[in-house]
Amino acid sequence: MTTEAPVASPLPRWILLDRDGVINRDSPHYIRSASEWQPLPGSIEAMARLYHHNHRLLVITNQSGVGRGYYPRKELFAMHRKLSRLLAAEGAQVEALYYCPHLPGDGCDCRKPLPGMIRRAMSCFHFLADQALLIGDSKRDISAASAAGVAAVRVGPEGEYVSLSRCIDHLLGDRQ
């Protein structure tokens, strides 16, 4: 059972979202194609609600399946196009998708729990840590946010909220 913890109000303008396990279903065998990529119930609508409340959305995701050779970058891009199409159908969009294709031992600075992707997003879009909230489903997501000085909320079976949709319901409160 998860608990629902409050986040500082007002909700930051920049919402950084992990992908697998937050937006779409995850698999221990990796999501390898756009046909396998399936949004979690309510996740697209939750992202659209954020967007329509003037929050800007970024996706920050580890994708070592690319580095392991499980799927090519073109298939990763097809998954991201699918996400973009689903959001567009709700009148919403993601500003950018940041991904790390590296394996855990590759020595990059972008693979979560390191904060490289978050810092790149902050630099590219010119926002400060206190203007962002990361929503993830793993300890490494929360650690990356902490290392970048960004507030974080964990969703999923071990999180403060059972799903992205429930998290956004709570965070938006009566603004829905």
C-alpha positions as CSV (number, residue, x, y, z in Angstrom):
1,M,0.0,0.0,0.0
2,T,1.3,3.4,-0.8
3,T,0.8,6.7,1.0
4,E,0.0,10.0,-0.6
5,A,2.4,12.7,0.6
6,P,1.9,16.4,-0.2
7,V,4.2,18.3,-2.5
8,A,5.1,21.9,-1.9
9,S,2.5,24.3,-3.4
10,P,2.4,25.8,-5.9
11,L,3.3,23.0,-8.2
12,P,6.5,23.8,-10.2
13,R,6.1,24.7,-13.8
14,W,8.5,22.1,-15.1
15,I,7.4,18.4,-14.7
16,L,10.1,15.9,-15.4
17,L,8.8,12.4,-16.0
18,D,10.5,9.0,-16.0
19,R,9.1,6.9,-18.8
20,D,8.9,3.1,-18.1
21,G,6.7,2.4,-15.1
22,V,5.4,6.0,-14.9
23,I,4.0,6.8,-18.4
24,N,4.0,3.3,-19.9
25,R,4.0,-0.2,-18.5
26,D,7.5,-1.6,-17.8
27,S,8.9,-5.0,-18.4
28,P,11.9,-6.8,-17.0
29,H,12.6,-7.9,-20.6
30,Y,12.5,-4.3,-21.9
31,I,9.9,-2.6,-24.0
32,R,11.5,-3.3,-27.5
33,S,9.1,-1.8,-30.0
34,A,6.3,0.8,-30.5
35,S,3.8,-2.1,-30.6
36,E,4.9,-3.2,-27.1
37,W,4.9,0.3,-25.8
38,Q,1.5,0.7,-24.0
39,P,0.6,3.7,-21.8
40,L,-0.4,2.9,-18.2
41,P,-4.1,3.6,-17.5
42,G,-4.7,7.4,-17.1
43,S,-1.1,8.4,-17.7
44,I,-1.7,10.2,-21.0
45,E,-4.7,12.0,-19.6
46,A,-2.7,13.0,-16.5
47,M,0.1,14.5,-18.6
48,A,-2.5,16.4,-20.7
49,R,-4.1,17.8,-17.4
50,L,-0.7,19.0,-16.4
51,Y,-0.1,20.6,-19.8
52,H,-3.5,22.3,-19.8
53,H,-2.6,23.8,-16.4
54,N,0.4,25.4,-18.0
55,H,3.0,23.0,-16.8
56,R,5.8,22.1,-19.2
57,L,6.6,18.4,-19.6
58,L,10.0,16.7,-20.1
59,V,10.7,13.0,-20.2
60,I,14.0,11.8,-18.6
61,T,14.6,8.1,-19.2
62,N,17.3,5.4,-19.0
63,Q,17.1,3.3,-22.2
64,S,20.0,0.8,-21.8
65,G,18.1,-1.5,-24.2
66,V,19.6,0.6,-27.0
67,G,23.2,0.1,-25.6
68,R,22.5,-3.6,-25.1
69,G,21.4,-4.0,-28.7
70,Y,17.9,-5.1,-27.7
71,Y,16.4,-2.5,-30.0
72,P,17.8,0.2,-32.3
73,R,17.5,4.0,-31.7
74,K,14.9,4.2,-34.6
75,E,12.6,1.9,-32.6
76,L,13.1,4.1,-29.5
77,F,12.2,7.1,-31.6
78,A,9.1,5.2,-32.8
79,M,8.0,4.7,-29.2
80,H,8.5,8.4,-28.5
81,R,6.5,9.3,-31.6
82,K,3.7,7.1,-30.3
83,L,3.7,8.9,-27.0
84,S,3.7,12.3,-28.8
85,R,0.7,11.2,-31.0
86,L,-1.3,10.1,-28.0
87,L,-0.5,13.4,-26.2
88,A,-1.4,15.4,-29.3
89,A,-4.8,13.7,-29.4
90,E,-5.4,15.2,-26.0
91,G,-4.1,18.6,-27.1
92,A,-0.8,18.3,-25.2
93,Q,2.9,17.8,-25.9
94,V,6.2,17.0,-24.3
95,E,8.8,19.7,-24.8
96,A,11.7,17.2,-25.1
97,L,12.6,13.6,-24.4
98,Y,16.0,13.0,-22.8
99,Y,17.3,9.4,-22.9
100,C,20.5,7.6,-21.8
101,P,21.4,4.6,-24.0
102,H,24.4,3.6,-21.9
103,L,24.9,0.5,-19.8
104,P,25.4,0.9,-16.0
105,G,29.2,0.5,-16.2
106,D,29.8,2.8,-19.2
107,G,30.9,5.8,-17.1
108,C,28.5,8.3,-18.6
109,D,27.1,11.2,-16.5
110,C,23.6,10.9,-18.0
111,R,22.4,7.5,-16.6
112,K,20.2,7.9,-13.6
113,P,20.9,7.9,-10.6
114,L,23.4,10.6,-11.9
115,P,21.8,13.9,-12.7
116,G,23.3,14.6,-16.2
117,M,20.0,14.4,-18.1
118,I,18.2,16.6,-15.6
119,R,21.0,19.2,-15.7
120,R,21.0,19.2,-19.5
121,A,17.3,19.9,-19.5
122,M,17.7,22.7,-16.9
123,S,20.4,24.2,-19.1
124,C,18.6,23.8,-22.4
125,F,15.3,25.2,-21.1
126,H,16.7,27.7,-18.7
127,F,15.0,26.7,-15.5
128,L,16.3,26.3,-11.9
129,A,16.0,23.2,-9.7
130,D,13.3,24.8,-7.6
131,Q,11.1,25.3,-10.7
132,A,10.9,21.6,-11.4
133,L,9.4,18.3,-10.0
134,L,10.5,14.9,-11.1
135,I,8.0,12.0,-11.0
136,G,9.6,8.6,-11.1
137,D,9.1,5.0,-10.1
138,S,12.5,4.0,-8.8
139,K,15.1,4.9,-6.3
140,R,17.5,5.9,-9.1
141,D,15.0,8.4,-10.4
142,I,14.7,10.0,-6.9
143,S,18.5,9.9,-6.5
144,A,19.0,11.7,-9.8
145,A,16.5,14.4,-8.8
146,S,18.1,14.8,-5.4
147,A,21.6,15.1,-7.0
148,A,20.3,17.9,-9.3
149,G,18.5,19.6,-6.4
150,V,15.1,18.9,-7.8
151,A,12.0,17.8,-5.8
152,A,10.8,14.4,-6.6
153,V,7.7,12.2,-6.1
154,R,7.8,8.4,-6.4
155,V,4.8,6.6,-8.0
156,G,4.1,2.9,-8.4
157,P,4.0,0.0,-6.0
158,E,6.7,1.4,-3.7
159,G,5.8,5.0,-4.2
160,E,3.8,7.7,-2.5
161,Y,1.1,7.3,-5.2
162,V,0.0,4.2,-6.9
163,S,0.1,5.8,-10.4
164,L,0.9,9.0,-12.3
165,S,-2.8,9.6,-12.6
166,R,-3.4,9.5,-8.9
167,C,-0.3,11.6,-8.3
168,I,-1.6,14.3,-10.6
169,D,-5.1,14.2,-9.2
170,H,-3.6,14.9,-5.8
171,L,-1.1,17.5,-6.9
172,L,-3.6,19.5,-9.0
173,G,-6.2,19.3,-6.3
174,D,-9.1,21.6,-6.8
175,R,-7.5,23.1,-9.9
176,Q,-8.8,20.2,-12.0
